[in-house]
Amino acid sequence: MSDGKRNLVANPARWLQEFLDLEASSGIVLMFAAALAMLAANSPLSPLYEGTLTLPFEIRLGTLGIDKPLLLWINDGLMAVFFLLVGLELKREVLEGHLSSARSASLPGFAAVGGMAAPALVYASANWGDQTAMRGWAIPSATDIAFALGILALLGPRVPSALKALLLSIAIFDDLGAIVIIAVFYTANLSLAALGVAALALVGLAVLNRTGVVRLAGYFMFGVVLWVAVLKSGVHATLAGVALAAFIPIGRPDRTAASPLDQLEHALHPWVAYGVLPVFAFANAGVPILGLSPADLLRPVPLGIAGGLVAGKLVGVMAVSALAVGLGLASLPRGVRWSQMTGVAMLCGVGFTMSLFIASLAFEQGGLAYPGVDRLGILVGSLVAGALGYLILHVTLPAADQVDSAKN
């Protein structure tokens, strides 16, 4: 076992720092991918960009085949890997990390509930009565971990570790809520036969886990079967990644070795951060704005999304957090002030990746009623929330020289 892996097992704080550093740097890559998508969609390359995303691709084995355009292979296939990583992170945090006790999980849990409910209400108030538009009520509810932590990283050592952990925990709860929303509200007509196959795959995974199998190959074999079955069932295929993560062992039969969950999570992080998410951003962030006017941003769908990400997130996170602390159900982390909590709440409005993903589900059956304006609302809302969050924290965090003197 390498010294790096042994140190990760022995020092969870170092593991968290490596995780935060990786997410922060991947935010820059995400921004670059989104900018390239915007450039491609609004240049002479637009036909090539759109044509590539609609290029059909088929995998067939006898009578069983999967035939989808490239865009859906990205959204249904690559994003399943992203959700596998989210599931692994969530399992580790709940069992061993910052969410392993009711005390540590209470504030981010309450904050996430408020941060999901209030943006949905803002969106619904702007689009009430439009049945197609109301399918997008959950778009502003989620937080993009990579972007939010990337913005936080711009403030350098001025950011206390407790504040980073708080933002990370809220975003993880947000992702969990988004998973539940996708499973409940964005599920098409169900195939009982495919669900039966998925259930058998889950039984196989449970048997591997209960019998103490630690080799990941067996889990991947059942995971592939599970993904295909879920894809064919009408439930969104990315949920197979979360289900697979629940069965990956977190125990360490050898105290000197990392657990299968640790190994897989550590291996997946760079691929997801620098591969899966940038590819997803490039495929989904290309908004043709040449045909849009500033007035389009004031249409109910983009206005509801942007308003939910900026105002809804801030009000929801702060109001429910203040209520929970006031009732004695939670407390602010040591060294974190309410003014800094306001900056974190604002950064939670950076929805980008998850918002784009939910928008693709919400309007994939909505025809051309809202071409591009949903993504316009996501991009504008995320940029404004990110900028305001940075400014609030820039003003409220201690200066760099104060941080250095405190360390000395």
Backbone torsions as a table, in degrees:
resi	resn	phi	psi	omega
1	MET	NA	134.9	-176.7
2	SER	-72.0	159.0	179.1
3	ASP	-61.5	-35.3	-179.6
4	GLY	-61.8	-46.4	-179.4
5	LYS	-68.0	-37.5	-179.7
6	ARG	-64.8	-37.8	178.8
7	ASN	-67.9	-34.6	178.5
8	LEU	-63.7	-39.9	179.3
9	VAL	-68.5	-42.0	-174.1
10	ALA	-77.4	-24.9	-173.7
11	ASN	-130.2	87.8	-179.5
12	PRO	-60.0	-30.7	-179.7
13	ALA	-63.4	-38.5	178.2
14	ARG	-67.0	-37.2	177.2
15	TRP	-61.2	-45.1	179.8
16	LEU	-61.4	-42.2	-179.5
17	GLN	-63.3	-40.7	177.8
18	GLU	-63.7	-40.5	178.1
19	PHE	-60.6	-47.6	-177.9
20	LEU	-64.7	-41.4	179.1
21	ASP	-62.0	-41.6	-179.2
22	LEU	-65.6	-45.3	179.3
23	GLU	-62.5	-39.3	-178.3
24	ALA	-63.1	-47.6	-178.5
25	SER	-67.9	-31.5	179.3
26	SER	-68.5	-23.8	176.9
27	GLY	-61.6	-36.0	177.7
28	ILE	-66.1	-40.6	177.8
29	VAL	-64.3	-39.6	177.5
30	LEU	-60.9	-44.6	178.7
31	MET	-59.4	-42.5	-179.9
32	PHE	-64.2	-42.4	179.3
33	ALA	-64.4	-41.2	178.8
34	ALA	-65.1	-40.4	178.6
35	ALA	-64.4	-40.2	177.0
36	LEU	-62.8	-39.6	178.8
37	ALA	-63.3	-43.6	178.2
38	MET	-62.6	-40.2	179.0
39	LEU	-65.0	-44.1	-178.9
40	ALA	-65.8	-38.6	-176.8
41	ALA	-75.9	-14.2	-177.1
42	ASN	-125.0	37.4	-179.9
43	SER	-142.5	176.5	174.7
44	PRO	-59.1	-12.7	177.4
45	LEU	-79.5	-2.3	-175.6
46	SER	-56.3	-45.9	178.4
47	PRO	-60.4	-38.5	178.6
48	LEU	-66.9	-41.3	179.3
49	TYR	-61.4	-51.5	-179.2
50	GLU	-66.9	-39.5	-179.5
51	GLY	-64.6	-37.1	178.8
52	THR	-66.0	-41.8	-178.0
53	LEU	-69.0	-27.0	179.7
54	THR	-95.8	5.0	-180.0
55	LEU	-63.0	123.2	-178.5
56	PRO	-73.3	144.8	178.9
57	PHE	-142.5	130.9	-174.0
58	GLU	-129.4	138.4	170.1
59	ILE	-120.1	127.4	-175.3
60	ARG	-136.2	138.3	173.5
61	LEU	-132.9	99.6	-174.9
62	GLY	64.6	-125.3	180.0
63	THR	-86.7	-9.5	179.6
64	LEU	-91.5	120.8	-178.9
65	GLY	-143.2	152.6	174.8
66	ILE	-123.7	115.5	-176.4
67	ASP	-124.1	108.7	-177.0
68	LYS	-142.0	154.8	170.3
69	PRO	-69.3	160.9	-175.0
70	LEU	-56.7	-38.0	-179.4
71	LEU	-57.6	-42.6	-178.8
72	LEU	-75.3	-28.3	172.2
73	TRP	-62.5	-36.8	177.5
74	ILE	-68.9	-49.4	-174.5
75	ASN	-72.8	-32.7	-178.8
76	ASP	-95.4	-29.9	-175.1
77	GLY	-97.0	-64.1	-178.9
78	LEU	-61.0	-37.3	-178.5
79	MET	-70.3	-18.4	172.9
80	ALA	-64.9	-33.7	176.2
81	VAL	-67.4	-41.2	176.3
82	PHE	-59.5	-44.9	-179.7
83	PHE	-69.9	-27.7	172.3
84	LEU	-61.8	-45.0	178.7
85	LEU	-64.5	-41.9	177.1
86	VAL	-59.2	-43.7	178.8
87	GLY	-63.0	-40.4	177.9
88	LEU	-63.8	-44.5	179.0
89	GLU	-61.4	-44.1	-178.4
90	LEU	-63.5	-44.7	-179.6
91	LYS	-62.0	-44.9	-179.3
92	ARG	-65.2	-43.2	-179.1
93	GLU	-64.3	-39.0	-178.8
94	VAL	-70.3	-38.5	-175.2
95	LEU	-88.8	-31.6	-173.7
96	GLU	-132.9	-14.7	-168.6
97	GLY	-104.9	-144.6	-173.6
98	HIS	-68.5	-15.2	-178.8
99	LEU	-107.2	16.6	-173.7
100	SER	-81.6	-10.8	176.7
101	SER	-127.7	151.9	-179.4
102	ALA	-61.4	-35.2	-178.3
103	ARG	-64.7	-46.0	-177.4
104	SER	-75.8	-26.6	-177.0
105	ALA	-90.2	-13.0	-171.1
106	SER	-65.5	-50.5	-176.7
107	LEU	-64.7	-51.8	177.9
108	PRO	-61.5	-31.1	177.1
109	GLY	-65.0	-48.9	177.7
110	PHE	-63.3	-42.9	-179.7
111	ALA	-60.4	-41.0	-179.1
112	ALA	-66.7	-38.6	178.6
113	VAL	-61.2	-48.2	177.4
114	GLY	-64.0	-36.8	-178.4
115	GLY	-74.1	-11.2	174.6
116	MET	-100.3	-36.3	-176.6
117	ALA	-73.2	-47.0	-175.8
118	ALA	-63.2	-45.8	176.8
119	PRO	-60.3	-37.0	177.6
120	ALA	-63.5	-39.1	178.2
121	LEU	-66.9	-39.8	177.3
122	VAL	-61.6	-46.5	179.2
123	TYR	-62.2	-44.9	-178.1
124	ALA	-63.4	-37.9	179.9
125	SER	-65.6	-29.0	179.5
126	ALA	-83.4	-19.3	-172.7
127	ASN	-125.3	13.7	-177.8
128	TRP	-60.2	132.7	179.1
129	GLY	99.8	-16.6	177.5
130	ASP	-101.1	102.8	-173.0
131	GLN	-61.1	-41.2	179.8
132	THR	-67.5	-45.2	-179.3
133	ALA	-63.6	-33.7	-177.4
134	MET	-67.0	-15.4	174.6
135	ARG	-63.1	-18.3	-178.4
136	GLY	-95.6	18.2	-174.9
137	TRP	-59.0	-27.4	-175.9
138	ALA	-90.5	-3.2	-174.7
139	ILE	-56.9	-45.2	-176.9
140	PRO	-86.5	12.2	-172.0
141	SER	-86.1	-21.6	-172.6
142	ALA	-100.1	162.8	179.1
143	THR	-117.0	137.5	177.0
144	ASP	-88.0	109.1	-175.9
145	ILE	-60.9	-45.6	-174.2
146	ALA	-63.5	-47.7	-179.9
147	PHE	-64.8	-46.8	-176.5
148	ALA	-61.8	-46.1	179.1
149	LEU	-69.8	-30.0	176.0
150	GLY	-63.0	-41.9	178.0
151	ILE	-67.3	-42.0	179.6
152	LEU	-61.4	-35.2	-178.5
153	ALA	-66.3	-22.9	179.1
154	LEU	-64.0	-19.9	-180.0
155	LEU	-87.2	-4.9	172.9
156	GLY	62.7	-145.1	-174.5
157	PRO	-70.2	-4.8	177.7
158	ARG	-66.3	-21.6	-176.0
159	VAL	-85.3	118.8	177.3
160	PRO	-68.6	150.8	-177.5
161	SER	-62.1	-30.9	179.0
162	ALA	-63.4	-35.1	180.0
163	LEU	-71.8	-39.0	176.6
164	LYS	-63.3	-45.0	-179.5
165	ALA	-64.2	-35.7	178.6
166	LEU	-64.1	-47.0	178.7
167	LEU	-62.2	-43.1	179.0
168	LEU	-61.0	-43.0	-177.8
169	SER	-66.9	-42.1	177.5
170	ILE	-61.2	-43.5	-179.1
171	ALA	-64.5	-36.3	178.5
172	ILE	-66.3	-43.2	175.8
173	PHE	-61.7	-38.9	176.2
174	ASP	-58.7	-45.7	179.8
175	ASP	-62.1	-40.4	177.4
176	LEU	-61.4	-44.1	177.0
177	GLY	-61.5	-40.6	178.6
178	ALA	-63.1	-38.4	177.9
179	ILE	-61.1	-45.1	179.0
180	VAL	-63.2	-42.9	-179.8
181	ILE	-61.2	-45.3	-180.0
182	ILE	-61.4	-43.1	-178.2
183	ALA	-65.7	-38.2	-173.2
184	VAL	-88.3	-42.4	-168.7
185	PHE	-105.0	-15.7	-177.6
186	TYR	-121.7	47.1	177.6
187	THR	-110.8	129.5	-177.7
188	ALA	-84.0	-165.9	178.6
189	ASN	-59.7	132.2	-173.0
190	LEU	-88.0	142.9	173.0
191	SER	-106.1	112.4	-177.9
192	LEU	-64.8	-34.8	179.4
193	ALA	-63.5	-46.3	179.5
194	ALA	-65.4	-38.6	177.2
195	LEU	-63.6	-34.1	176.7
196	GLY	-63.6	-42.7	177.3
197	VAL	-63.9	-41.2	178.1
198	ALA	-61.1	-40.8	178.6
199	ALA	-62.8	-40.0	177.8
200	LEU	-64.6	-39.0	177.5
201	ALA	-63.7	-39.0	177.5
202	LEU	-65.1	-38.6	176.3
203	VAL	-61.7	-43.0	177.8
204	GLY	-60.8	-42.0	178.1
205	LEU	-64.4	-40.4	179.0
206	ALA	-63.5	-39.3	179.1
207	VAL	-64.1	-44.1	178.0
208	LEU	-59.2	-44.7	-177.5
209	ASN	-66.3	-44.1	-176.0
210	ARG	-71.1	-27.1	-179.8
211	THR	-89.4	3.5	173.8
212	GLY	80.5	21.0	177.8
213	VAL	-69.5	127.8	-178.4
214	VAL	-111.8	-12.3	177.4
215	ARG	-73.1	131.5	-172.5
216	LEU	-77.9	-17.3	-175.6
217	ALA	-58.4	-44.5	-179.8
218	GLY	-62.5	-39.9	178.8
219	TYR	-64.5	-38.3	179.3
220	PHE	-66.6	-38.5	179.3
221	MET	-60.7	-48.3	176.7
222	PHE	-67.0	-31.7	-180.0
223	GLY	-64.9	-40.0	177.7
224	VAL	-64.1	-45.3	177.3
225	VAL	-59.6	-42.9	179.7
226	LEU	-61.5	-44.5	-178.9
227	TRP	-61.7	-46.6	-179.9
228	VAL	-62.7	-43.0	-178.7
229	ALA	-64.8	-43.2	179.1
230	VAL	-66.3	-38.7	177.6
231	LEU	-59.1	-41.8	-178.3
232	LYS	-80.4	-13.1	-172.5
233	SER	-82.2	-21.7	-173.6
234	GLY	105.0	-19.9	171.2
235	VAL	-77.9	144.1	-174.9
236	HIS	-64.6	134.3	-169.8
237	ALA	-63.6	-26.2	-178.2
238	THR	-63.6	-23.7	179.8
239	LEU	-65.8	-19.9	175.5
240	ALA	-62.4	-33.9	178.0
241	GLY	-63.4	-42.0	178.7
242	VAL	-65.6	-43.1	-179.6
243	ALA	-63.2	-41.4	178.2
244	LEU	-62.0	-41.2	-178.4
245	ALA	-60.2	-33.4	-178.0
246	ALA	-62.4	-22.5	-176.1
247	PHE	-103.2	-5.6	178.2
248	ILE	-70.4	125.2	-174.4
249	PRO	-64.5	137.8	177.2
250	ILE	-106.4	-10.3	178.5
251	GLY	-73.0	155.7	-178.7
252	ARG	-119.3	97.8	178.3
253	PRO	-61.0	-30.7	176.6
254	ASP	-112.7	115.4	-174.4
255	ARG	-59.1	-23.9	-177.6
256	THR	-87.8	-3.2	-176.5
257	ALA	-112.7	153.1	173.7
258	ALA	-73.0	150.1	178.7
259	SER	-71.4	161.3	175.4
260	PRO	-54.9	-37.9	178.4
261	LEU	-64.3	-45.1	178.6
262	ASP	-60.6	-44.4	-178.4
263	GLN	-62.3	-46.3	-177.6
264	LEU	-67.8	-42.7	-179.9
265	GLU	-62.8	-43.3	-179.8
266	HIS	-65.5	-35.5	-179.8
267	ALA	-74.2	-36.4	-176.1
268	LEU	-75.9	-30.2	-172.0
269	HIS	-51.4	-54.1	-178.8
270	PRO	-63.7	-34.7	-179.9
271	TRP	-67.4	-40.1	178.8
272	VAL	-73.1	-45.8	-175.3
273	ALA	-65.8	-39.2	-174.2
274	TYR	-110.2	0.3	179.0
275	GLY	-125.0	-67.7	-173.6
276	VAL	-60.5	-53.7	-175.1
277	LEU	-67.7	-42.4	175.4
278	PRO	-62.7	-37.9	176.9
279	VAL	-63.8	-43.4	177.3
280	PHE	-61.0	-44.6	179.9
281	ALA	-61.8	-43.3	-179.8
282	PHE	-63.7	-36.5	-177.3
283	ALA	-77.3	-23.7	-171.7
284	ASN	-115.2	-15.2	-174.7
285	ALA	-93.2	-0.1	-178.6
286	GLY	-74.8	92.1	-179.6
287	VAL	-97.2	118.0	175.7
288	PRO	-72.0	99.4	-175.0
289	ILE	-95.1	-7.3	-178.1
290	LEU	-63.9	-30.2	179.5
291	GLY	-93.1	2.9	-179.0
292	LEU	-102.3	154.5	177.2
293	SER	-117.5	163.8	176.7
294	PRO	-55.2	-27.5	-180.0
295	ALA	-66.7	-23.8	179.8
296	ASP	-64.1	-28.5	178.9
297	LEU	-68.1	-20.8	-179.5
298	LEU	-91.0	1.0	174.3
299	ARG	-67.6	154.0	-171.9
300	PRO	-55.1	-41.1	-176.3
301	VAL	-66.0	-57.3	179.8
302	PRO	-66.2	-32.7	178.5
303	LEU	-66.2	-41.4	178.0
304	GLY	-65.4	-38.8	179.3
305	ILE	-67.5	-52.0	-178.7
306	ALA	-63.0	-42.3	178.4
307	GLY	-64.7	-37.2	177.3
308	GLY	-65.7	-42.5	-178.7
309	LEU	-68.5	-37.9	-175.9
310	VAL	-88.2	-62.8	-175.8
311	ALA	-80.0	-43.5	-176.0
312	GLY	-61.8	-46.8	-179.7
313	LYS	-61.9	-46.7	-177.7
314	LEU	-61.0	-50.6	-177.5
315	VAL	-66.3	-45.0	-177.3
316	GLY	-63.3	-48.9	-179.0
317	VAL	-62.7	-47.3	-175.7
318	MET	-70.2	-42.9	-176.3
319	ALA	-64.9	-48.3	-178.1
320	VAL	-70.4	-36.2	177.4
321	SER	-63.7	-45.5	179.8
322	ALA	-62.9	-39.7	178.4
323	LEU	-64.1	-44.2	-179.5
324	ALA	-64.2	-42.3	178.4
325	VAL	-67.4	-41.8	179.9
326	GLY	-62.5	-33.6	179.5
327	LEU	-86.6	-0.6	179.7
328	GLY	78.3	15.1	-180.0
329	LEU	-85.5	-15.5	-178.6
330	ALA	-155.8	170.8	177.2
331	SER	-145.9	152.7	176.3
332	LEU	-67.3	142.7	175.3
333	PRO	-59.0	150.1	-179.3
334	ARG	-59.7	130.5	178.3
335	GLY	88.6	-2.1	179.2
336	VAL	-103.7	128.2	179.8
337	ARG	-100.8	163.1	-179.5
338	TRP	-63.2	-33.0	178.3
339	SER	-63.8	-37.6	177.3
340	GLN	-73.1	-34.6	175.2
341	MET	-60.9	-34.0	176.9
342	THR	-62.7	-40.5	177.1
343	GLY	-64.8	-40.1	176.7
344	VAL	-63.3	-43.9	178.8
345	ALA	-59.6	-37.5	179.0
346	MET	-69.1	-39.2	178.3
347	LEU	-65.8	-25.4	177.1
348	CYS	-64.1	-16.2	177.4
349	GLY	-79.8	-0.1	174.2
350	VAL	-81.5	96.0	-172.3
351	GLY	-94.9	-24.6	-173.6
352	PHE	1.8	-87.8	-169.5
353	THR	-58.9	-54.2	-177.5
354	MET	-67.1	-35.4	178.0
355	SER	-65.7	-43.5	176.4
356	LEU	-61.1	-39.7	-178.7
357	PHE	-65.5	-47.5	179.5
358	ILE	-65.1	-35.9	177.4
359	ALA	-62.6	-38.1	179.1
360	SER	-64.6	-33.2	177.4
361	LEU	-75.9	-40.1	-174.8
362	ALA	-66.8	-38.6	-172.6
363	PHE	-112.9	10.6	178.7
364	GLU	-66.9	-23.5	177.5
365	GLN	-109.1	12.4	-176.5
366	GLY	-95.4	10.5	178.2
367	GLY	66.7	-147.3	-178.0
368	LEU	-106.3	29.8	-177.1
369	ALA	-66.0	-32.4	-176.2
370	TYR	-132.7	62.2	-175.5
371	PRO	-68.3	108.1	173.2
372	GLY	83.4	-22.4	-173.6
373	VAL	-72.3	-25.7	176.0
374	ASP	-65.7	-44.8	178.6
375	ARG	-67.5	-32.7	176.3
376	LEU	-61.6	-44.1	177.9
377	GLY	-63.1	-38.4	179.3
378	ILE	-65.4	-46.4	-177.9
379	LEU	-64.9	-46.7	-179.0
380	VAL	-66.0	-46.9	-179.4
381	GLY	-61.4	-43.5	-179.7
382	SER	-65.2	-41.2	179.2
383	LEU	-64.4	-44.6	-179.8
384	VAL	-65.3	-45.3	179.6
385	ALA	-61.9	-42.5	179.2
386	GLY	-63.6	-43.3	-179.5
387	ALA	-65.8	-44.4	-179.8
388	LEU	-66.9	-40.0	178.0
389	GLY	-61.7	-42.2	178.1
390	TYR	-62.4	-45.7	-178.0
391	LEU	-63.8	-42.1	179.3
392	ILE	-61.4	-46.1	-179.1
393	LEU	-70.4	-33.9	177.8
394	HIS	-60.6	-35.8	-179.1
395	VAL	-81.5	-37.1	-170.7
396	THR	-91.9	-22.1	179.5
397	LEU	-77.6	152.3	178.4
398	PRO	-64.8	153.0	179.2
399	ALA	-66.5	158.5	-176.0
400	ALA	-60.3	-39.1	-178.3
401	ASP	-68.0	-31.0	175.9
402	GLN	-67.9	-37.9	178.1
403	VAL	-64.8	-43.2	179.9
404	ASP	-64.1	-42.1	-179.7
405	SER	-67.8	-32.9	177.7
406	ALA	-66.8	-36.4	178.8
407	LYS	-68.8	-33.7	-178.4
408	ASN	-83.2	NA	NA
